[in-house]
Amino acid sequence: MGEEVKLPPQIREQLIRLQQLQQTLQAVVTQKQQLEIELTETDKAISELKKSEEETPVYKSVGNILIKTNKQLLLDELNEKNELLNTRVTVLGKQEERTKERIKEIQGKLQERMDGRST
């Protein structure tokens, strides 16, 4: 019970790398989720703007204030923001997949080494 298991330096390094990758994955997933929420909100805003009458006054939030603006300009701005968010979500999705693959790879190598040590 009280004996300490000494891991070879290579295994220790891989375990540290695995922990770093898991932290990176968590950060990427969190960031991606936040962007997806922002994307949903932007989609809703675009949808509501498209439904509104042309003469309906529209406002955009700038800091803590609302400023009256042109409907078409606001739509253009929101559509541009939407494209940017979609691109960022896609990039983060790819980063998430690459990180998951790398984690699997390291877990496999660690498992092989651990199996090799126990025999």
BELNOR-V71731 format. One record per backbone hydrogen bond with DSSP energy under -0.5 kcal/mol. CO is the residue of the C=O (numbers start at 1). NH is the residue of the N-H. If there is no record, write none. Layout:
{{CO;NH} {CO;NH}}
This chain:
{{4;6} {5;7} {8;12} {9;13} {10;14} {11;15} {12;16} {13;17} {14;18} {15;19} {16;20} {17;21} {18;22} {19;23} {20;24} {21;25} {22;26} {23;27} {24;28} {25;29} {26;30} {27;31} {28;32} {29;33} {30;34} {31;35} {32;36} {33;37} {34;38} {35;39} {36;40} {37;41} {38;42} {39;43} {40;44} {41;45} {42;46} {43;47} {44;48} {45;49} {46;50} {47;51} {48;52} {53;56} {58;69} {60;67} {62;65} {65;62} {67;60} {69;58} {70;74} {71;75} {72;76} {73;77} {74;78} {75;79} {76;80} {77;81} {78;82} {79;83} {80;84} {81;85} {82;86} {83;87} {84;88} {85;89} {86;90} {87;91} {88;92} {89;93} {90;94} {91;95} {92;96} {93;97} {94;98} {95;99} {96;100} {97;101} {98;102} {99;103} {100;104} {101;105} {102;106} {103;107} {104;108} {105;109} {106;110} {107;111} {108;112} {109;113} {110;114} {111;115} {112;116} {113;117} {114;118} {115;119}}
